[in-house]
Amino acid sequence: MSKTRKNAEAWKQAKKRCRLNTADIQMAKELGMNPKSLIKNIPTRDQKWKAPVKVWIRDLYEKKFGQVLTVSPTPSKRPKKKKKPQTETVDKETLDFDDWEDLPF
């Protein structure tokens, strides 16, 4: 395997294990981190004081650059479902009809 392919696989594994999105990966790369350091810093159950990797990256990036990168939502490939029109219920009191008892239903 080539070096770039191994690196891409390592970033893919870090993205999955650390539950990161593309913006988080981009911020980590801009901070000079490598995937091994991200995986190494995943907090264990005993380390409740340690922030999740996602939060840790965002805090470091914001401290260094003053802002956080965001991901723009991509449109889904599924077609949107059409909403059914709602039927309106009619209140007896709002209608001006006197003989409600004489109706056949």
N, C-alpha and C positions, 0 to 999 in steps of 0.2 A: 504494500500500500504506500502511496506517496505521502509526503509530509502534510500537504494541504488537505488531503482526504482524511488523514488521521485527526487533524485539527478540527475539521468540519464535524467529524463524528464526536469528538470530545465536546464541542460546543452544543451539539444536539443532545448529548447525554446530560450535560449540565443544565440545559434548558428544561429537560424533562424532570430531572431529579430535584431541581431547585424551584420548579413551577414558575418559570420566567416567561415573559412574552418577548416579542422582537425588540421592543423599546428598551426593556431591561438588559437584554443582551448587548444592544448598541451602547448603552450607557456603561456597561462593564468593560467593553472593548475600549471605549474612549478614556476610561480611567486606567487602562493598562493592565487589567486583570486577565488572568487566563482561566480556562474552565476548571483546571485542577484546584485552583485557589477557591473557586466558588463552591465546588463540591466539598472541599475540606472544611468550609465554614458553615455547613448546614448544622443548625443546633440540634443537639440530642434532647431526649426527654428530661435529662438532668440539668440541662442548661436553659432554664426558663428565663434567665436574665438576658439571653442572647436573642437579638432580633432575627427574624427570618431573612434569608439572603436577599429576597426581593426588596424588603424595607431597607436593609443595610446598604444595598447598591444605590437606592434612591436618595437616602440620606447623604451618602458620600458625594454623589453627583451634584446634589443641590448645594452642599457646602462648598464644593469646588467651583461650579459654574453658575450658581445662583438660580437655576431653574431645573425642571425635570422634563425629560422628553415624554411625550404622550403618543399613543398609538391612535391613528384615526380609524374609526370603525369601517370595516369593509362590508359592502353589501352582500347579503347571503345569496347563495345560488338557487335556493328554493323560491318558487313563486309565492307571493303573499296570498294569504287566504282572504277571500272577500267576506265581508261581514254581512250577515243577514239583516235585513231591515227589521227594526223592532216594531211590534204591533202595539198600538196605544190602547190602554185600558180606559174605559169611559166610566165616569162616576155618575151614579143615578142622580145625585143631588145637583150636579152641574147642568144637567139637561132639563129643558122645560117641557116635561111630559108628565101629565097628571095621572094617567091610568096605567101604572106599572103592573097592577094586579091582573088586568084584563089581557095581558100578553099571553100567547099560547106556549111560550117556553119559559 
